Amino acid sequence: MSDVNIAGRCTPMQQVDSTLWYCHHCSAIVSIQCTHAVREAFCPACVEGPLEFCGHFSGIPGLQLGNA
């Protein structure tokens, strides 16, 4: 099997919603990129939560998003 991409056969990427969140417990700033709206999130650093929603952003230049 080959990993070669064939031109014109790529599936277009879905619109990604990028949000910023803040943890009052450990002061972590967390970004979440997801194809659906996130209503509540918990801190991946200290596992406390919920995180405080800070707002949306358009993305980080040069960053490729993938499935986690």
C-alpha positions as CSV (number, residue, x, y, z in Angstrom):
1,M,0.0,0.0,0.0
2,S,1.3,3.5,-0.8
3,D,1.0,6.7,1.1
4,V,1.0,8.8,-2.1
5,N,-1.8,11.3,-2.4
6,I,-3.5,11.4,-5.7
7,A,-4.4,14.9,-6.9
8,G,-8.1,15.6,-6.8
9,R,-9.0,12.8,-4.5
10,C,-8.6,14.6,-1.2
11,T,-11.6,15.2,1.1
12,P,-12.1,18.8,2.0
13,M,-11.4,19.6,5.7
14,Q,-14.4,20.6,7.8
15,Q,-14.6,24.1,9.2
16,V,-12.8,24.0,12.6
17,D,-13.9,26.1,15.6
18,S,-10.9,27.4,17.5
19,T,-11.4,28.5,21.1
20,L,-9.3,29.6,24.1
21,W,-10.0,28.6,27.7
22,Y,-8.4,29.5,31.0
23,C,-7.9,27.4,34.2
24,H,-8.2,29.3,37.4
25,H,-6.7,26.4,39.4
26,C,-3.3,26.1,37.6
27,S,-3.4,29.2,35.3
28,A,-3.1,27.1,32.2
29,I,-4.3,28.6,28.8
30,V,-5.8,25.9,26.6
31,S,-6.8,26.0,23.0
32,I,-9.3,23.6,21.6
33,Q,-9.8,23.1,17.8
34,C,-13.0,21.1,17.1
35,T,-15.5,20.6,14.2
36,H,-18.4,21.2,16.7
37,A,-19.1,23.7,19.4
38,V,-17.5,23.0,22.8
39,R,-19.8,24.0,25.6
40,E,-17.7,22.9,28.6
41,A,-14.0,21.8,29.0
42,F,-11.8,20.6,31.8
43,C,-8.1,21.3,32.2
44,P,-5.9,18.7,30.7
45,A,-3.0,19.9,32.9
46,C,-4.5,19.6,36.4
47,V,-7.8,17.8,35.6
48,E,-9.7,20.6,37.5
49,G,-12.5,22.3,35.9
50,P,-14.5,23.5,34.3
51,L,-12.4,25.9,32.3
52,E,-13.4,29.5,31.7
53,F,-14.2,30.3,28.1
54,C,-12.1,33.2,26.8
55,G,-13.1,33.5,23.2
56,H,-12.6,32.4,19.6
57,F,-9.6,32.8,17.4
58,S,-8.9,32.1,13.7
59,G,-6.1,29.6,14.2
60,I,-2.3,29.6,14.4
61,P,-0.4,30.2,11.1
62,G,1.5,27.1,10.0
63,L,-0.3,24.8,12.4
64,Q,-1.8,21.7,10.8
65,L,-4.8,20.4,12.7
66,G,-5.5,16.7,12.9
67,N,-7.6,14.2,14.8
68,A,-6.6,13.7,18.4
